[in-house]
Amino acid sequence: MSEFEAAAKKLADNPQVAGDLSDDKKLEIYSLYKQGLIGDVNTQRPGMLDFKGKAKWDAWSGKKGIP
């Protein structure tokens, strides 16, 4: 099991761990997870009223090019 897979499993098995993190840390984890799982962002940026979706998309887009 890779370090990425181990970290993803730890968070999936213990959601209360993520609940104690700041929003910035949650976005960082989300963006690294999506980049590691899918690669570069492959969707359009959400609409102007989807604040949460835009924040997640922007965080993931910021990881563009990271293998």
Residue pairs with C-beta under 8 A, 6 or more apart in sequence:
1 9
4 36
8 33
8 36
8 37
10 17
11 17
11 18
11 29
18 26
18 29
21 29
27 55
27 56
27 59
28 59
30 56
30 59
30 60
31 56
31 59
31 60
31 62
31 63
32 63
34 41
34 60
34 63
35 60
35 63
35 66
40 63
40 64
40 65
41 57
41 60
41 61
41 64
43 57
45 54
45 57
45 58
45 61
46 53
46 54
46 57
47 53
48 54
